[in-house]
Amino acid sequence: MRGRPSQVLGLVIGDVQNPFFTSLARAAEDVASENGYAVFLCNSDEDVRKEKMYADLLVAEQVAGVVMSPTNETGTTCTRLIESGIPLVTVDRRLLDVPVPWVLVNNEQAAYELTSHLLADGHRRIAGLFGPMTMTTGRERYLGYARALEAYGLPVLPELVRSGPPHEAEGRAFTRELMTGAEPPTALLAGTNLLAMGALLALHELKLRVPDDVGIASFDVVPAMPLLEPQITRVAMPTYEMGRVAVEILLRLIGGEEAPPPNVVLQAPLQLGTSCRAHEPEPERDMTDEEGRAE
């Protein structure tokens, strides 16, 4: 590759076994191939050391550009990549200290709507399972969860919030801990597809039924989950579209486009299933002041 213009793009993802990233990689490869590029796929395993190693390797191989789903909100792992001038676009997560374009979904609003749905179904002790708060995605989804509770006049209870690597094992461990506590939640909000899958496995092991014993709602699902009963209420992630748009922006940067491309926020709609209604929903709240007079 050295000494000639590269026709290779780098794609750095968090977990190659996660169907979310598999779909994203499929889109990236499709768009790259249509435009005469190959894709060098790098799996960071959500490990900052591996991510830095791959970023440095992509610089050494003089790739034309990189799409990355960073493990952290700072750009410390891709310092050489940025200093080299190789175009970079982040997808699903942002870098807060580096001015590079990004492609995301409306994380906070989607989490707010998902939590609000659980609240409307009568749940008040809602546990939140999130990715690391050092990732913008995990923190934004937590903020949407907290905002929905606040809108219902409820506090965020630290004992009901879990944050960690967005893997199935963590979802399983978090759920077992929560559901075997003195005051278990009546519903679970899973911030990623693998956290949701882990939660469902733990509930099955504990012989707890959804939604009769506990409600559950999640961001995205793994491929087998739509076959389950009850159907999981979820935020539908436009994963393929995210990968497609990210590579299209990267190709514009490689082409030397003078105007900086816009950051993109895609909508992630709520898809209602039957996994939440374990409690009688509250009646519609009317807009009245403290003395009961209509505002």
N, C-alpha and C positions, 0 to 999 in steps of 0.2 A: 504493500500500500504506500510505502514511503516514496516521495519523489513524484507523485502524481495525484491529481485530485481524487479524493476518496469518494466512493459511491456506497459507503457504509454508514449507517446510523447506529448509535448506541441506544439501547433501551434498558434502563436499570429499574427493576421492580422489586417489591418487598418479599414476595413469597410465590414462587412459580407453581406451587400446589394449590394456591387459592384461586378458585374459578373466576373471581373478579379480575385478577391480574392475567389469567389465561385469556379471557375475552378481550382485555385491553391490548395484550400482545398480538392477538389475532388481527385486530383493527390496525395496529401500527404496522404490521408486516404487509397487510393488504395495501395500505396507502403507499408505503415505501416501495413495494414492488411495482405498483402502477406507475411510479415516477422514476424507475430505474435504479432504485437503491436496495441494498440488502440490509438486514437488521442483525446486529450483534446483541444477543440477549444476555443480560447479567442479572443473577438472582442474589439479592443482598441478604436474604433471610432476616430482614429488619435489624441487621447488625451494622453499626456505624463503621466498624473496622473493615468489613467486607465491602461496604459501599464506597469507602475511600479508596480501597485497593482497586475496585473496578473503575472508579472515576479516573484514577491515575493511569490505569491500563488503557482506557479509551483515549486519553491524551497521547500516550506513547504510540498508539496505533493510528493517530491522526484521523479519527473519524470525522465525518462532515458535520455532525451535530448529535445532540443527546436529548432524549426524553427520559425524565427521571421521576420516580415517586419517592421522595426523600424520606429517610427514617427520622429526621429531625427538622425542626423549623429553621435552624441556622445553616449557613452554607459552608461550615467548616470541613465537611467531608469532600467537597468538590472545589477546593481552593485552586488547585492546579488547573482544573477544567475551566474555571471562570477566567483565571489569569491568562490562559492560552488563547482566549478569544473564540473558542469553539461554541457555537450557538447552543443554548440550553433552554428547554421548556419543562416545567414541572407539571405533573398530572395527579389529581386527587388530593395533593397536599401542596402547601406553599412554602417558599423560603422567605422569611420575614426580613432578613438583612441583605438580600441580594435582589436587585431589580431585574428579575427575569420573568417572562410571561408564564402564566399558569392557566390550567383548565380544571375547574372544580364543579361540584354541584352545590346547590343552596343548602349547605349542611345545617346551619343553625335553624333556618326556617323549617326544613324537613323534620328535624328532631322535635321542634316545637309542635308541629302538626301531629306527629306520631304520639308524643306524650299527651297532647290534648285529647286525642282519641281515647287513650286509656282512661284519662280523667273523666271524660264524658260517659264512659261505660261504668263509672262508679268507683273506680280504683283510687285509693288515697295513699297507700304505701307502695310506691312504684320504685323498684330498684333500677339503677342505671349501670350498665356494663359498657365501658368505653375503652378505646385504644389509649395509648399514652398521651398525657396532656402536653408532652413536648412535641407532639404532632398537631398541626393546625386542625386536621380533620377531627381528631379525638376531642380537642378542646371546644371546637365550634359545636359539635353535637351535644356535648355536655352543657354548653350555654343555652342551647335551644330547650333541652330538658329542664334546666333550672328556670328558664323564663316561663315555660308552661306551668310549672308548679306555682311560681309567684303569681301568675295570672289568676290562679284558683285560690290564692291566699294561703298557700302551703309552703313550709320551709323546705330547703334541701337538707335531708338528713344524711350526715356523713357516713353513718353506718349502712346506708343503702346504696352507696356509690362505690363502684370498683373500677379501677383503671389499670391497664397493663398491656402486654403484647397482644395484638389482635388475632389470637390463635384459638383453635378449638379447645386445647387443653386448659387455657385460662378461663374460657367461658364455662367449661365443665366445673373447674375448681371454684370459681366465683359463685356459681349457682348452688353448688352443694353447701358452701359456707353460709350463704344467705338463707337457704330454705331449711337448714337445720338449726338456725339460731332461735333465740327465745321469742322474737317477734318477726316471723318471716314476712316478706312482702306478699302482696296479693297479685302483683304483676311485675314482669321483667321487661325492660327496654334494652335490647341488644344493639350496640352501636356498630357492629359489623356482622357480615354473614357467618364467619367462623365462630365468633362469640355466640351467635344465635344457635348454631349447630351444637356447640358444646353445652349450651344451656338446655337444649332439648334432650340431649343424651343424659345429662344429670337428672332432669325431671323424670325421665323414663326409669333410671336406676332407683330413684326415690319413690317410684310408683305414684307419682303425682300426675293428675290428668289436666290437660289443657282443653278448654278454659275452665273446667269445673273447679279445679283446685287452685290454679294460678293462670293468669293471663300472660300472653307474651306478644311482643311486637318487635320488629327488627329492621335494620337497614340491610336491604338486599337479602338474598337467600343463596344457598348452594343448590346445584341442579336437582338433587333428589327431593328437596324440601317442598316444591309445588305438588309432589305426589302424596304428601302426608295429609292426614285428616286430624284435626281441623286445618283449614288453609290458614297460613300465617299472614297476619296483617303486617304490611311492610312498606318501606320506601323502595320504589323500583329505581335502581341505579342505571343510568344510561351508559353503561360501561363501554360498549363498542363505540358509541358516539364520542366518548371522552378520548379514547385512543386515536380515533380518526382525526378529531379536531386538533389534538396536540401535535400530531405529525404534520398536518397541513400548516400549522403555525411555524413549526420548525423549518419546513421547506421554504417558507417565505423568508425566514431569517437567513437561511443558507443562500438564497437567491439574492441577498443584499438589499432587501426592501428597506428603504430609508425611514419611513414612518414606523415607529414601534407597533407591533401587532397588539390588539387589545387583549386584556385578560378576559377569559370566558367563564361565565357561570351558567351551567346547564340546569334545567329544572328536573327534580327527582320527585315524581308524583307519588301520592299515597295510594296504595292498592289495598282495599279492605278485604280481610278474610273473616274467619270466625274464631280467632284465637284469643280474643280479648274479653268477651262478655261473660265474665264470671259473677258479676254483680249487677244489680238493677241500676240502669243509668239514671242520672239526676234529671229532673225536669229542666226545661229551658230556663235559663236565668234571665229575668227581666232587668232592664236598666233603670234602677230606682236609686234615689239617694238614701241616706241613712235613716230618714224619717218615713221612708216608704213612698215618697212622692215621685211621680214619673219625672225624669230629667228632660 
